[in-house]
Amino acid sequence: MSDEEIRIAPPSDPLERSQRLSRPELPKRFYKGVAVGSGENGHAITLDGRTVRTPGGRVLAAPDATVAEAIAAEWAAQAERIDRATMPLTRLLNSTIDGVEPAREAVARDIAAYAQTDLLCYRADGPGGLVDNQRAAWDPILAWAETTLGARFVLAEGVMPVAQSASTLSAVDARLPRDPALLLAAMHSMTSLTGSVLIALAVLEGQLDAEEAWAAAHVDEDWNISLWGEDAEAKRRRDQREIDMQAAAFVVRALA
């Protein structure tokens, strides 16, 4: 590795990784200046003039200047310690470069597979308030999908699986972007976070914003909270997931 590169890698030894995870102390900030440079890899992030690299050793570079500047802002916002939990765009770009870029079709297939068991297709049979909430949040998305994608989904009550037609699954797959890889990664993130490829596609097409999409994905959970209250630890996990959702939606807005 040259003196002009910085590689941020996780520990490779399982014991070392376990020990590090057990320690609450975060790594110290080791740089002063953060900048964005342009080159053949795209818009690269630099710390004190040195190129940052992914855990896989590749240049940490975004395909879009707006996204790169937002990632640079995450690095600049770190205080004495570097907290990766506060850097969702950096984490998304790392996973894109190391994981999604070399396997785009596999990632797209994984996203499209959600259409077989999409959250919006599985409805409660009661109580009436929950049924109404699901209809209000989900039926407009399904109607949009039928009109825009030509995809008509079969609905079911309960958890017993229903089969979606081959034409519906093909329509979803055809709508998924493959390029740039970061956009595909953002779609994968939104789909896995919400349990719905239809919600992710609605964000991609401008039918929903991030807040509306997040609310649609949590109709059932919010109903239970209204009845039983909210668990503090569950709220913490949900808040962290929402940060990742907002980051993915930001990327979609910038690249779509």
Backbone as a ProteinNet text record, in pm:
[ID]
protein_1_A
[PRIMARY]
MSDEEIRIAPPSDPLERSQRLSRPELPKRFYKGVAVGSGENGHAITLDGRTVRTPGGRVLAAPDATVAEAIAAEWAAQAERIDRATMPLTRLLNSTIDGVEPAREAVARDIAAYAQTDLLCYRADGPGGLVDNQRAAWDPILAWAETTLGARFVLAEGVMPVAQSASTLSAVDARLPRDPALLLAAMHSMTSLTGSVLIALAVLEGQLDAEEAWAAAHVDEDWNISLWGEDAEAKRRRDQREIDMQAAAFVVRALA
[TERTIARY]
84	0	87.6	54.5	136.7	105.1	193.5	173.1	54.8	6.7	-102.8	-239	-245.9	-370.4	-396.3	-523.7	-566.1	-668.4	-643.1	-737	-798.4	-932	-1004.3	-1058.2	-990.9	-1027	-1067.6	-1161.8	-1198.1	-1092.5	-1084.7	-988.8	-1020.1	-917.5	-939.4	-939.5	-871.5	-865.3	-993.5	-1062.1	-1188.8	-1176.8	-1067.3	-1050.2	-1033.3	-952.1	-932.2	-1063.8	-1142.1	-1270.6	-1362.3	-1365.7	-1450.4	-1408.6	-1277	-1228.9	-1261.2	-1249.6	-1275.9	-1423.3	-1510.3	-1652.6	-1694.6	-1619.5	-1654.6	-1610.3	-1525.3	-1478.5	-1564	-1613.5	-1699.3	-1622.7	-1491.8	-1414.3	-1408.1	-1438.3	-1434.3	-1295.5	-1258.8	-1126.1	-1113.1	-991.3	-966.4	-964.2	-1010.2	-997.3	-849.2	-799.3	-656.9	-625.8	-722.3	-704.9	-763	-723.1	-776.7	-868.2	-815.9	-890.8	-957.6	-1077.6	-1151.8	-1182.7	-1163.4	-1189.2	-1240.4	-1287.6	-1332.3	-1248.5	-1190.8	-1112.1	-1175.7	-1146.4	-1201.9	-1092.9	-1129	-1033.9	-1106.6	-1032.1	-1092.2	-1186.9	-1172.4	-1261.2	-1388.2	-1397.7	-1511.6	-1468	-1554.8	-1528.7	-1480.2	-1349.4	-1287.9	-1281.1	-1292.4	-1280.4	-1134.9	-1082.8	-945	-942.2	-852.2	-828.3	-686.1	-671.3	-539.2	-465.4	-538.9	-480.2	-456.3	-487	-464.2	-596.2	-595.4	-716.2	-763.9	-892.5	-952	-985.2	-962.4	-996.9	-1098.2	-1171.6	-1273.3	-1205.6	-1281.9	-1223.9	-1165.7	-1218.3	-1166.5	-1047.5	-1002.2	-882.7	-906.7	-1032	-1063.1	-1079.4	-1063.6	-1076.2	-1219.9	-1235.9	-1368.7	-1409.4	-1481.8	-1520.7	-1665.7	-1738.3	-1879.2	-1893.8	-1999.4	-2018.7	-2076.5	-2114.6	-2182.4	-2120.6	-2099.5	-2033.5	-2117.1	-2248.7	-2335.9	-2325.8	-2326.9	-2313.6	-2175.6	-2073.1	-1936.4	-1921.6	-1978.1	-1969.2	-2042.7	-2155.5	-2228.6	-2148.6	-2078.3	-1993.2	-1876.3	-1817.5	-1708.9	-1758.2	-1881.8	-1938.4	-1951.3	-1980.4	-1985.2	-1849.3	-1743.1	-1609	-1571.4	-1608.4	-1574.7	-1648.9	-1767.1	-1848.4	-1801.2	-1709.9	-1660.8	-1581.3	-1601	-1532.4	-1400.8	-1374.6	-1249.4	-1245	-1361.9	-1372.5	-1454.1	-1426	-1497.9	-1606.4	-1731	-1845.6	-1910.8	-1889.5	-1943.2	-2095.8	-2158.1	-2304.2	-2361	-2281.4	-2325.1	-2282.1	-2235.2	-2183.8	-2253	-2384.6	-2457.7	-2420.4	-2390.1	-2352.8	-2217.3	-2124.4	-1993.9	-2010.2	-2091.8	-2113.2	-2179.7	-2275	-2342.6	-2246.1	-2159.8	-2064	-1960.5	-1916.3	-1823.3	-1883.6	-2007.6	-2070.9	-2096.2	-2121.2	-2140.7	-2014.3	-1904.2	-1778.7	-1726.5	-1733.2	-1677.1	-1772.5	-1905	-1998.8	-2092.2	-2150.5	-2251.8	-2190.4	-2087.5	-2025.5	-1989.4	-1925.1	-1889.1	-2002	-2120.7	-2229.3	-2364.4	-2371.3	-2493.3	-2616	-2603.4	-2720.3	-2768.9	-2677.4	-2716.7	-2790.1	-2742.3	-2807.1	-2945.1	-2955.9	-3085.4	-3183.7	-3137.2	-3225.3	-3272.2	-3183.3	-3219	-3327.5	-3315.7	-3418.9	-3550.4	-3545	-3667.1	-3737.8	-3663.1	-3722.9	-3820.8	-3803.1	-3896	-4037.8	-4051.8	-4185.4	-4268	-4203.5	-4276	-4345.7	-4290.4	-4348	-4350.7	-4387.1	-4381.5	-4472.4	-4423.2	-4497.6	-4639.6	-4656.3	-4785.4	-4891.9	-4850.7	-4945.2	-5004.7	-4953.7	-4998	-5074.2	-5204.3	-5295.1	-5348.8	-5374.3	-5436.1	-5585	-5642.4	-5787.2	-5859.8	-5788	-5844.3	-5732	-5759.4	-5884.1	-5909.4	-6028.8	-6069.1	-5980.6	-5932.5	-5846.6	-5717.1	-5656.4	-5532.6	-5559.1	-5669.9	-5705.8	-5720.3	-5787.5	-5806.8	-5674	-5585.6	-5455.7	-5372.4	-5376.3	-5303	-5358	-5487.8	-5548.1	-5510.1	-5517.9	-5490	-5345.3	-5252.6	-5110.4	-5064.6	-5120	-5064.7	-5140.7	-5273.1	-5349.6	-5308.1	-5279.1	-5234.7	-5102.9	-5014.3	-4887.4	-4912.6	-4999.6	-5032.6	-5103.2	-5190.2	-5257.9	-5157.3	-5064	-4958.1	-4875.2	-4841.6	-4760.9	-4833.6	-4964.3	-5040.4	-5044.1	-5060.6	-5070	-4934.9	-4831.4	-4700.6	-4615	-4616.5	-4531.4	-4604.1	-4735.8	-4811.7	-4806.7	-4790.5	-4775.4	-4895.5	-4974.3	-5091.7	-5059	-5061	-5021.5	-5142.2	-5122.7	-5224.9	-5208.3	-5318.8	-5314.3	-5360.2	-5316.4	-5355.3	-5375.5	-5460.6	-5476.9	-5393.4	-5322.1	-5237.6	-5100.3	-5035.3	-4896.7	-4880.5	-4989	-4976.9	-4934.5	-4830.8	-4779.2	-4875.6	-4870.3	-4945.7	-4845.5	-4878.8	-4788.4	-4820.9	-4716.6	-4731.6	-4699.9	-4762	-4744	-4603.3	-4559.8	-4428.3	-4418	-4528.1	-4525.1	-4508.3	-4569.3	-4553.9	-4410	-4351.9	-4214.1	-4118.3	-4145.5	-4060	-4069.9	-4189.2	-4207.9	-4128.9	-4126.2	-4047.8	-3899.3	-3852.1	-3710.2	-3666.9	-3751.7	-3716.7	-3705.5	-3773.5	-3772.8	-3651.6	-3581.9	-3469.4	-3347.4	-3285.4	-3166.3	-3043.3	-2956.4	-2829.2	-2711.4	-2732.3	-2622.6	-2672.2	-2594.3	-2468.8	-2493.3	-2388.9	-2401.5	-2449.7	-2413.5	-2455.3	-2606.8	-2669.2	-2814.6	-2878.3	-2822.8	-2871.8	-2855.5	-2742.7	-2720.3	-2820.6	-2852.9	-2952	-3089	-3122.9	-3249.7	-3252.7	-3140.5	-3133	-3149.7	-3087.1	-3097.9	-3242.4	-3308.6	-3447	-3539.4	-3518	-3602.5	-3588.4	-3465.2	-3443.3	-3488.9	-3476.3	-3517.8	-3669.6	-3740.3	-3885.8	-3957.5	-3887.9	-3952.3	-4038.7	-4015.7	-4102.5	-4025.3	-4016.8	-3957.7	-4049.9	-4180.8	-4274.6	-4256	-4230.3	-4202.4	-4074.1	-3971.2	-3845	-3863.8	-3938.4	-3963	-4045.2	-4138.2	-4217.6	-4130.1	-4029	-3933.7	-3850.4	-3803.6	-3723.9	-3799.1	-3928.3	-4008.8	-4069.9	-4040.1	-4091.8	-4235.1	-4289	-4425.3	-4433.2	-4326.9	-4318.5	-4188.6	-4189.7	-4063.2	-4019	-3902.9	-3846.8	-3936.6	-3994	-4078.3	-4206.2	-4266.5	-4388	-4358.5	-4245.2	-4206.8	-4183.7	-4117	-4088.1	-4216.4	-4309.8	-4438.4	-4515.2	-4513.2	-4583.3	-4526.5	-4396.1	-4330.3	-4357.3	-4411.7	-4428.6	-4573.1	-4665.9	-4807	-4838.7	-4794	-4823.9	-4756.3	-4628.9	-4555	-4615.1	-4653.2	-4710.7	-4846.6	-4920.6	-5047.2	-5022.6	-4926.1	-4894.4	-4844.3	-4764.6	-4715.8	-4833	-4931.1	-5047.3	-5124.9	-5114.4	-5186	-5104.3	-4975.5	-4895	-4779.1	-4758.4	-4645.1	-4520.3	-4414.4	-4291.9	-4177.4	-4109.5	-3993	-3872.3	-3795.1	-3683.9	-3578.2	-3544.9	-3443.1	-3492.6	-3618.3	-3675.5	-3675.8	-3703.7	-3701.6	-3561.2	-3461.9	-3323.8	-3286.9	-3324.6	-3295.1	-3369.5	-3493.4	-3571.5	-3512.8	-3472	-3412.6	-3285.6	-3204.1	-3081.8	-3114.3	-3214.3	-3255.7	-3312.4	-3379.4	-3433.3	-3321.9	-3213.6	-3097.8	-3046.1	-3039.3	-2994.6	-3094.3	-3223.1	-3326.2	-3311.7	-3290.9	-3275.7	-3152.9	-3045.3	-2924.1	-2949.3	-3016.3	-3047.8	-3137.6	-3236.2	-3327.7	-3254.7	-3159.2	-3077.5	-3002.1	-2944.2	-2870.8	-2965.4	-3083.6	-3180.4	-3217.2	-3242.2	-3277.1	-3163	-3040.3	-2925	-2894.4	-2922.3	-2875.8	-2985.4	-3109.3	-3217.4	-3250.6
-119.1	0	124.2	219.1	340	434.1	536.4	634.9	726.9	721.1	808.1	740.9	625.1	552.9	518.5	517	475	365.3	252.3	140.7	118.7	124.4	103.9	-38.1	-127.9	-269.7	-323.3	-417.7	-482.6	-584.5	-623.1	-726.2	-857	-925.9	-1050.6	-1172.2	-1164.5	-1277.2	-1284.1	-1399.7	-1409.3	-1371.8	-1413.4	-1380.6	-1230.8	-1170.8	-1025.7	-952.9	-1001.1	-938.6	-948.5	-1065.5	-1084.5	-992.4	-980.5	-894.1	-748.3	-709.1	-570.1	-537.5	-632.6	-610.2	-600.8	-668	-666.6	-538.5	-460.1	-334.9	-219.4	-135.6	-24.8	89.9	93.9	207.5	210.3	326.3	345.3	389.3	363.6	407	558.9	604.5	747.8	807	929.1	1001.5	1029.8	996.3	1005.5	1107.6	1186.9	1278.8	1414.9	1516	1650.7	1692.6	1681.2	1730	1619.4	1650.1	1557.7	1629.5	1559.9	1621.6	1516.4	1564.6	1477.8	1507.8	1402.7	1416.8	1339	1377.5	1309.8	1232.5	1116.9	1033.6	925.1	826.7	720.9	633	632.4	552.3	626.1	754.1	835.6	944.5	980	1086.7	1023.1	1023.9	952	1038.6	974.5	1041.9	1037.8	1152	1158.1	1215.8	1163.5	1211.9	1262.3	1390.9	1453.9	1425.6	1424.8	1405.2	1261.2	1167	1025.8	954.7	871	803.8	700.1	704.1	603.1	480	362.8	238.1	159.3	77.3	-6.8	-119.7	-193.6	-311.5	-410.7	-414.3	-503.9	-448.6	-329.8	-272.8	-188.8	-161.3	-81.2	65.9	152.8	296.5	329.1	403.6	446.1	566.9	543.2	648.6	630.3	741.7	740.4	782.6	736.8	773.7	912.7	978.7	1107.5	1203.6	1328.3	1426.1	1458.4	1465.2	1496.2	1389.4	1264.5	1153.4	1155.6	1180.1	1184	1294.2	1410.1	1519.5	1483.8	1413.3	1371.3	1269.4	1181.2	1084.1	1154.8	1250.2	1328.2	1400.8	1448.6	1516.7	1422.4	1294	1196.5	1184.4	1178.4	1169.5	1297.9	1411.5	1539.1	1558.6	1499.3	1517.2	1433.6	1339.8	1256	1341.7	1314.3	1391.3	1323.4	1306.5	1243.7	1096.1	1033	892.1	876	770.2	741.7	639.3	680.4	593.5	556.9	433.9	391.3	388.6	378.6	379.5	511.2	617.3	748.8	775.9	672.4	689.4	592.8	602.9	506	511.2	628.8	637.8	572.5	590.3	525.4	373.8	324.3	179.6	127.3	202.6	160.5	158.6	259.2	262.3	151.2	124.3	12.1	-119.3	-145.6	-271.5	-275.3	-159.5	-153	-193.2	-131.9	-153.7	-294.9	-343.5	-475.1	-589.9	-565.6	-675.3	-668	-552.2	-540.9	-528	-446.3	-421.5	-549.9	-646.9	-769.9	-871.2	-841	-940	-873.1	-784.7	-705.6	-792.2	-887.7	-967.4	-1050.8	-1103.1	-1180.5	-1092.3	-970.2	-877.1	-839.5	-814.1	-780.9	-896.6	-1019.1	-1134.8	-1144.5	-1113.2	-1118	-1015.1	-896.5	-793.6	-839.4	-886.1	-926.8	-1040.7	-1124	-1237.6	-1193	-1071.2	-1021	-1010.5	-995.8	-984.1	-1109.4	-1221.5	-1346.7	-1347.4	-1272.7	-1268	-1124.4	-1031.9	-890.5	-858.9	-775.4	-736	-691.7	-615.5	-555	-656.7	-778.3	-880.8	-963	-949.7	-1033.5	-947.8	-970.6	-885.2	-953.6	-872.2	-922.9	-946.3	-1043.4	-1066.2	-997.8	-922.2	-846	-801.9	-711.7	-637.1	-535.4	-479.5	-392.2	-270.5	-215.5	-97.3	-126	-240.6	-278.7	-306.1	-374.6	-400.9	-270.4	-173	-43.4	28.9	21.2	87.7	26.2	-106.2	-171.8	-130.6	-130	-91	52.8	143	284.1	306.4	232.9	252.7	173	54.7	-38.6	-44.8	-28.7	-40.7	60.8	187.4	281.7	240.6	176.7	132.2	17.6	-74	-185.9	-136.8	-37.9	18.4	86.9	157.9	222	116.5	7.6	-98	-159.9	-177.6	-236.1	-141.2	-12.6	85.2	110.9	128.7	170.4	53	-54.1	-168.4	-275.6	-269.2	-377.1	-503.4	-487.4	-601.9	-608.9	-713.2	-732.2	-838.9	-800.3	-890.5	-957.6	-1083.9	-1161.3	-1137.9	-1109.6	-1083.2	-1205	-1210.1	-1320.7	-1269	-1336.7	-1307.7	-1406.3	-1356.3	-1442.7	-1460.1	-1571.8	-1593.4	-1704	-1768.2	-1873.9	-1813	-1867.9	-1807.2	-1818	-1714.9	-1716.4	-1702	-1759.2	-1754.2	-1632.5	-1559.4	-1447.4	-1495.8	-1435.3	-1480	-1450.4	-1527.6	-1506.6	-1369.6	-1322	-1190.5	-1078.9	-1095.2	-996.5	-992.5	-1109.3	-1115.7	-1058.9	-1085.2	-1033.4	-881.4	-828.1	-683.5	-613.5	-673.5	-616.2	-621.4	-735.4	-750.8	-651.4	-631.4	-541.8	-397.2	-363.3	-224.6	-193.8	-295.3	-272.8	-221.3	-113.1	-60.7	-145.7	-161.2	-231.3	-134.6	-15	80.6	219.1	290.9	245	145.1	74.5	-29.3	28	152.8	213.9	230.4	259.4	270.4	134.2	29.6	-106	-142.8	-105.9	-133.8	-60.2	63	139.3	74.1	21.8	-49.1	-175.8	-245.9	-366.5	-330.7	-222.4	-179.5	-144.8	-65.3	-27	-147.7	-240	-358.7	-445.5	-470.2	-554.7	-486.2	-353.8	-281.3	-276	-270.7	-259	-391.5	-491.1	-617.7	-609.4	-505	-484.2	-423.7	-497.6	-442.7	-338.4	-349.2	-250.8	-115.2	-114.6	11.9	73.5	-8.7	42.2	98	28.1	76.7	205.2	217.2	339.7	459	436.8	543.7	576.4	474.2	493.6	576.7	550.4	617.4	748.4	788.4	914.2	908	787.8	772.4	793.1	757.5	774.6	844.5	926.5	974.6	879.3	905.1	811.3	796.5	906.9	901.6	822.5	844	770.2	621.4	591.6	451.5	383.3	452.8	395.1	371.1	465.3	447.8	329.5	314.8	202.8	68.8	65.2	-59.2	-96.9	-4.1	-29.3	-16.6	-40.3	-33.5	-130.6	-255.2	-356.1	-321.7	-285.2	-253.6	-133.4	-31.4	87.7	57.7	-36.3	-77	-140.9	-229.9	-294.7	-194.1	-97.6	5.4	85.4	114.6	192.1	117.2	-16.4	-97.5	-123.2	-153.4	-204.3	-113.9	-7.8	78.8	33.8	111.1	85.5	45.4	-61.8	-108.5	-22.3	17.3	109.1	49.6	-75.7	-138.7	-156.5	-192.1	-205.1	-70.4	34.8	169.2	205.9	170.9	201.7	130.8	3.5	-70.8	-12.1	24	82.3	216.1	297.5	427	409.2	310	285.3	238.8	155	108	223	315	428.9	518.3	530	604.9	542.6	409.7	340.5	360.2	362.2	385.3	524.7	623.4	760.5	773	704	708	646.4	531.7	466.9	553.1	615.9	703.3	825.5	877.2	989.3	950.6	831.1	783.2	768.7	714.9	698.3	833.9	932.6	1066.2	1125.4	1099.2	1156.9	1088.8	958.5	880.7	840.1	834.4	785.4	884.8
0	0	0	-85.3	-94.2	19	36.2	141.7	111.3	-13.6	-52.2	-39.6	26.1	39.1	184.8	220.1	352.7	334.5	394.9	386.2	523	528.9	654	651.2	717.2	708.7	844.9	846	971.6	1009.8	1137.1	1176	1106.2	1057.2	983.8	1075.5	1187.3	1279	1361.9	1367	1439.8	1586.5	1650.5	1791.3	1809.4	1723	1732	1708.2	1609.6	1580.9	1701.1	1763.9	1880.9	1994.6	2015.8	2122.2	2094.6	1965.9	1932.6	1947.1	1907.5	1921.6	2066.4	2154.9	2296.2	2365.1	2296.6	2355.3	2305.8	2395.5	2354.6	2289.5	2308.5	2260	2107.8	2051.5	1907.1	1863.5	1736.2	1690	1690.7	1719.2	1722.9	1582.2	1573.1	1446.8	1424	1303.9	1274.8	1165.1	1125.2	1013.4	1050.6	975.1	995.1	880.3	758.4	644.2	564.8	511.1	425.7	295.2	183.6	53.6	-44	-157.9	-266.2	-389.2	-445.9	-567.4	-681.6	-803.8	-921.1	-993.4	-1044.6	-1117.7	-1192.9	-1241.8	-1322.7	-1242.9	-1111.1	-1026.7	-988.1	-1022	-982.4	-887	-795.6	-698.8	-568.5	-549	-437.3	-312	-197.6	-68.4	-24.3	17.6	67.3	208.1	288.1	424.5	431.5	457.1	456.8	325.5	216.3	84.7	45.4	132.1	103.4	73.6	-27.3	-73.1	28.4	59.2	145.8	62.3	120.4	53.4	134.4	64.7	128	204.9	287.5	352.2	253.2	130.3	27.7	-47.8	-12.7	-74.1	-197.7	-230.7	-348	-310.8	-407.8	-384	-344.6	-235.8	-191.8	-275.1	-382.7	-475	-515.1	-523.9	-562.4	-707.8	-775.1	-914.9	-933.8	-825	-832.5	-732.1	-773.3	-686.8	-562.6	-579.4	-465.9	-358.1	-400.5	-305.2	-240.3	-319.9	-265.8	-161	-186.7	-90	38.9	27.5	147.1	227.4	158.3	227.5	294.7	225.3	285	409.8	406.2	522.6	641.5	616.2	725.5	792.8	713.1	769.4	843.1	786.6	849.1	980.9	992.6	1112.8	1230.5	1207.5	1318.3	1416.7	1542.7	1646.4	1682.9	1810.8	1853.1	1814.9	1810.1	1774.4	1647.2	1572.5	1449	1477.3	1458.3	1485.3	1353	1307.5	1178	1176.4	1292.3	1297.3	1247.3	1252.4	1206.4	1062.4	992.3	856.1	759.8	744.6	661.5	513.8	462.8	321.3	295.9	388.3	376.1	377.2	468.1	475.2	348.3	295.5	173.4	54.9	45.5	-65.3	-51.2	70.2	91.7	41.7	81.5	41.6	-108.5	-168	-312.9	-387.1	-349.6	-421.5	-400.8	-277.5	-248	-279.5	-271.5	-286.1	-405.1	-429.5	-533.7	-672.1	-683.6	-814.3	-888	-824	-897.2	-910.3	-857.9	-860	-883	-980	-999.8	-1028.3	-1118.8	-1154.8	-1037.2	-959.2	-841.2	-740.9	-723.8	-631.6	-683.6	-813.2	-872.2	-855.1	-873.7	-854.6	-709.9	-617.5	-476.5	-444.9	-503.2	-483.3	-544.1	-668.4	-738.4	-666.6	-597	-526.7	-418.7	-366.7	-265.5	-320.5	-453.3	-512.4	-489	-464.2	-440.3	-304.6	-208.7	-73.1	-21.4	-107.4	-71.2	47	137	256.5	223.8	115	85.2	46.2	16.1	-30	83.6	203.7	315	415.9	419.3	494.2	618.7	719.3	841.7	817.2	887.4	878.9	993.8	1074.1	1184.5	1277.4	1366.5	1385.5	1274	1273.9	1165.7	1147.6	1258.8	1248.6	1175.2	1201.6	1133.8	985.6	957.6	818.1	741.8	801.8	737.5	716.3	815.5	804	691.2	680.5	572.2	436.5	424.4	297	260	356.5	329	285.8	346.9	316.6	195.6	177.3	78.5	-53.8	-49.7	-173.9	-280.2	-243.6	-347.6	-413.7	-338.2	-396.2	-492.9	-455.4	-544	-670.6	-656	-772.7	-864.7	-804.5	-883.7	-956.6	-889.6	-950.9	-1069.2	-1055.1	-1165.9	-1285.7	-1258.8	-1367.3	-1431.8	-1348.7	-1398.9	-1444.7	-1367.4	-1398.6	-1478.7	-1480.9	-1543.5	-1460.8	-1329.2	-1238.7	-1145.4	-1158	-1071.9	-968.5	-841.9	-734.4	-670.3	-633.4	-563.2	-414.1	-345.8	-202.1	-123.6	2.4	89.6	230.4	305.3	447	526.3	626.2	707.5	645.6	678.8	637.2	535.5	495.5	395.3	262.5	199.3	76.9	-39.9	-125.4	-250.5	-364.4	-477.7	-593.3	-678.6	-715.2	-807.3	-948.4	-1047.3	-1184.9	-1234.8	-1332.9	-1392.3	-1457.1	-1515.6	-1579.8	-1477.3	-1359.8	-1252.7	-1203.1	-1181	-1133.8	-1238.5	-1365.3	-1472.9	-1481.8	-1460.3	-1466.4	-1357.1	-1238.6	-1128.7	-1161.3	-1206.4	-1238.5	-1346.4	-1446.4	-1556.7	-1511.3	-1402.3	-1354.9	-1267.2	-1222.5	-1131.8	-1208	-1162.2	-1229.1	-1198.6	-1296.1	-1275.2	-1268.6	-1315.1	-1324.7	-1283.3	-1200.8	-1139.8	-1026.9	-990.3	-887.9	-755	-726.9	-601.4	-596.6	-710	-714.1	-687.8	-747.1	-721.8	-574.8	-516.2	-374	-286.5	-322.4	-246.7	-255.9	-373.7	-389.3	-304.6	-299.8	-217	-69.9	-28	111.1	146	62.7	90.6	90.9	-1.6	-8.8	115.3	157	274.2	402.6	410.2	529.9	544.3	432.7	437.4	417.6	360.8	329	205	124.4	8.6	-107.5	-217.6	-338.4	-399.5	-375.4	-428.2	-361.5	-233	-164.9	-220	-238.7	-292.7	-433.4	-517.1	-652.7	-651.9	-557.9	-547.5	-511.1	-427.7	-396.7	-520.1	-589.3	-711.1	-814.1	-828.7	-930.6	-882.1	-757.9	-706.2	-656.9	-641.1	-592.3	-441.3	-369.9	-225.3	-190.2	-84.1	-30.1	80.6	137.8	236	358.2	404	523.1	496.8	381.3	346.7	330.6	269.5	251.3	385.6	475.7	607.5	685.5	676.8	745.5	687.7	555.1	491.2	534.3	556.5	595.9	740.8	819.2	962.7	1008.9	917.9	954.2	1067	1051.7	1153.4	1286.5	1278.7	1401.2	1472.5	1396.7	1458.6	1521.6	1461.6	1522.7	1658.5	1665.5	1792.9	1896.2	1850.8	1943.1	2000.6	1915.2	1962	2069.6	2067.7	2166.5	2292	2273.2	2383.7	2423.6	2350.5	2380.5	2305.9	2320.9	2244.6	2335.7	2298.9	2371.9	2336.2	2435.8	2412.5	2321.1	2341.1	2257.7	2114.4	2099.7	1965.2	1894.6	1968.3	1909.3	1864.7	1944.9	1907.4	1776.7	1764.5	1641.6	1522.4	1544.4	1434.6	1390.8	1486.3	1452.9	1370.4	1405.3	1329.4	1188.3	1175.8	1043.1	959.8	1025.5	951.5	898.6	973.8	925.3	796.1	791.7	670.3	556.7	589.2	488	428.7	513.1	465	374.5	410	328	191.9	188.1	61.6	-24.4	37.3	-37.2	-91.1	-16.7	-64.1	-191	-189.3	-306.2	-425.8	-402.3	-511.1	-570.3	-484.7	-535.2	-616.6	-575.1	-643.7	-777.1	-785.6	-901.4	-999.1	-952.1	-1039.1	-1150.1
[MASK]
++++++++++++++++++++++++++++++++++++++++++++++++++++++++++++++++++++++++++++++++++++++++++++++++++++++++++++++++++++++++++++++++++++++++++++++++++++++++++++++++++++++++++++++++++++++++++++++++++++++++++++++++++++++++++++++++++++++++++++++++++++++++++++++++

